[in-house]
Amino acid sequence: MASSVLPPLLQQLMPPLQGDPIDLLLVLYVSVAVLVVRIVTDNLFVPPLARFFKARSPAEKDTRKQAYNVFNNLYIATSAAFMTAWAWYVTLYDNGGCTPLHTKACLDHWPNIPVSRQFKLVWLTIFGFYGYEMLGTALGVGCILSKEMVVHHFITMIMMVSVTA
């Protein structure tokens, strides 16, 4: 069942998050949404940042690249901080009592541990961020990954799918 916070159209598009393969649609949604946000924010923030760097260092030739690199790192750090804080919150407060300091609840229902909707949302959002980086690299937009990071992301995404199957 979709969250009531979402508008009706988005509620219809939201996968049920009941552990079925259809839930991976959320990964696609997140990947595309983050890519769109990234394109918009690149266009909003990189040009003024490049002008700022040019004003500080008029002899510098490639201030756009410098601005892009600074913004790219800020974007990744901000996204990672948000996802990490959300994941820790869910782990500590919405994880069926299973926390790093209270592992008995983790083992009570092993291997069929109940997973909260919020936990699924965190997991699929993180998966979607990996998808955004892969999609952005393929399209040459946003965070462009090195070949090593593409391999890392690909393997991580395979592992994420395999543990949820």
C-alpha positions as CSV (number, residue, x, y, z in Angstrom):
1,M,0.0,0.0,0.0
2,A,1.4,3.4,-1.0
3,S,2.0,6.2,1.5
4,S,-0.8,8.6,1.9
5,V,1.7,11.5,1.9
6,L,2.0,11.0,-1.9
7,P,-0.3,12.6,-4.4
8,P,-2.9,10.1,-5.9
9,L,-1.0,9.7,-9.2
10,L,2.2,8.9,-7.4
11,Q,0.4,6.5,-5.1
12,Q,-0.7,4.6,-8.2
13,L,2.9,4.4,-9.4
14,M,4.4,3.4,-6.1
15,P,5.2,-0.3,-5.9
16,P,3.6,-2.2,-3.0
17,L,7.0,-2.9,-1.2
18,Q,6.1,-6.4,-0.3
19,G,9.3,-8.1,-1.4
20,D,8.3,-8.7,-5.0
21,P,10.4,-7.9,-8.0
22,I,7.9,-5.1,-8.9
23,D,9.4,-3.2,-5.9
24,L,12.5,-2.6,-8.0
25,L,10.4,-0.1,-9.9
26,L,11.2,2.2,-7.0
27,V,14.9,1.9,-7.9
28,L,14.2,3.1,-11.4
29,Y,12.1,6.0,-10.1
30,V,14.8,7.1,-7.7
31,S,17.5,6.7,-10.3
32,V,15.7,8.9,-12.8
33,A,14.5,11.4,-10.2
34,V,18.0,11.9,-8.7
35,L,19.4,12.3,-12.2
36,V,16.8,15.0,-13.0
37,V,17.5,16.8,-9.7
38,R,21.2,16.6,-10.5
39,I,20.8,18.1,-14.0
40,V,18.7,20.9,-12.6
41,T,21.1,21.6,-9.7
42,D,24.1,21.4,-12.0
43,N,22.6,24.1,-14.2
44,L,21.6,26.2,-11.1
45,F,24.8,26.1,-9.1
46,V,27.8,25.3,-11.3
47,P,27.8,28.5,-13.4
48,P,27.7,30.8,-10.4
49,L,30.3,28.8,-8.6
50,A,32.5,28.9,-11.7
51,R,32.1,32.7,-11.8
52,F,33.0,32.8,-8.1
53,F,36.2,30.8,-8.8
54,K,37.0,33.0,-11.8
55,A,36.6,36.2,-9.7
56,R,39.0,34.8,-7.0
57,S,41.5,33.5,-9.6
58,P,41.3,35.4,-12.9
59,A,44.3,33.6,-14.3
60,E,42.7,30.2,-13.8
61,K,41.6,28.8,-17.2
62,D,39.2,26.0,-16.3
63,T,37.0,27.3,-13.5
64,R,34.0,25.5,-14.8
65,K,35.7,22.1,-14.2
66,Q,36.8,23.3,-10.7
67,A,33.3,24.4,-9.9
68,Y,31.9,21.1,-11.2
69,N,34.3,19.1,-9.1
70,V,33.4,21.1,-6.0
71,F,29.7,20.8,-6.6
72,N,29.9,17.1,-7.5
73,N,31.7,16.4,-4.2
74,L,29.1,18.4,-2.2
75,Y,26.2,16.7,-4.0
76,I,27.6,13.2,-3.2
77,A,28.5,14.2,0.4
78,T,25.1,15.7,1.0
79,S,23.3,12.7,-0.5
80,A,25.4,10.2,1.4
81,A,24.9,12.1,4.7
82,F,21.1,12.2,4.1
83,M,20.9,8.5,3.3
84,T,23.2,7.5,6.1
85,A,21.2,9.5,8.7
86,W,18.0,8.0,7.4
87,A,19.4,4.5,7.4
88,W,20.7,4.9,11.0
89,Y,17.3,6.3,12.1
90,V,15.4,3.4,10.6
91,T,17.9,0.9,12.0
92,L,17.6,2.3,15.5
93,Y,13.9,3.1,15.6
94,D,12.0,1.1,12.9
95,N,13.7,-2.2,12.6
96,G,11.5,-4.5,14.7
97,G,13.7,-4.0,17.8
98,C,16.8,-5.4,15.9
99,T,19.5,-2.8,16.5
100,P,23.3,-3.0,16.7
101,L,23.1,-3.0,20.5
102,H,20.1,-5.3,20.8
103,T,20.7,-8.3,18.4
104,K,18.3,-10.7,20.1
105,A,15.4,-9.4,18.1
106,C,17.4,-9.9,15.0
107,L,17.8,-13.6,15.7
108,D,14.4,-14.4,17.1
109,H,12.8,-14.8,13.7
110,W,15.9,-15.9,11.8
111,P,16.0,-16.4,8.8
112,N,12.6,-14.9,8.2
113,I,13.2,-11.5,9.9
114,P,10.3,-9.1,9.3
115,V,11.4,-6.0,7.4
116,S,9.6,-2.7,7.8
117,R,8.3,-0.6,4.9
118,Q,10.7,2.2,6.0
119,F,13.6,-0.2,5.9
120,K,12.6,-1.3,2.4
121,L,12.4,2.4,1.3
122,V,15.9,3.1,2.6
123,W,17.3,0.0,0.9
124,L,15.7,0.7,-2.4
125,T,16.6,4.4,-2.3
126,I,20.3,3.6,-1.7
127,F,20.0,1.1,-4.6
128,G,18.4,3.9,-6.7
129,F,21.3,6.2,-5.9
130,Y,23.7,3.6,-7.2
131,G,21.4,3.3,-10.2
132,Y,21.6,7.1,-10.7
133,E,25.4,7.1,-10.7
134,M,25.4,4.2,-13.2
135,L,22.8,5.9,-15.4
136,G,24.5,9.3,-15.2
137,T,27.9,7.7,-16.1
138,A,26.3,6.0,-19.2
139,L,24.7,9.3,-20.2
140,G,27.7,11.5,-19.3
141,V,25.7,13.5,-16.8
142,G,26.1,14.1,-13.1
143,C,28.6,12.0,-11.2
144,I,30.8,10.3,-13.8
145,L,32.2,7.1,-12.3
146,S,35.6,5.7,-13.1
147,K,35.7,2.2,-14.6
148,E,36.7,0.8,-11.3
149,M,33.7,2.4,-9.6
150,V,31.3,1.2,-12.3
151,V,32.5,-2.4,-11.6
152,H,32.2,-1.8,-7.9
153,H,28.6,-0.4,-8.3
154,F,27.6,-3.2,-10.6
155,I,28.9,-5.9,-8.2
156,T,27.3,-4.1,-5.2
157,M,23.9,-3.9,-7.0
158,I,24.1,-7.6,-7.8
159,M,24.8,-8.3,-4.1
160,M,21.9,-6.1,-3.1
161,V,19.5,-7.9,-5.5
162,S,20.8,-11.3,-4.4
163,V,20.2,-10.7,-0.7
164,T,16.6,-9.4,-1.3
165,A,15.7,-12.3,-3.6
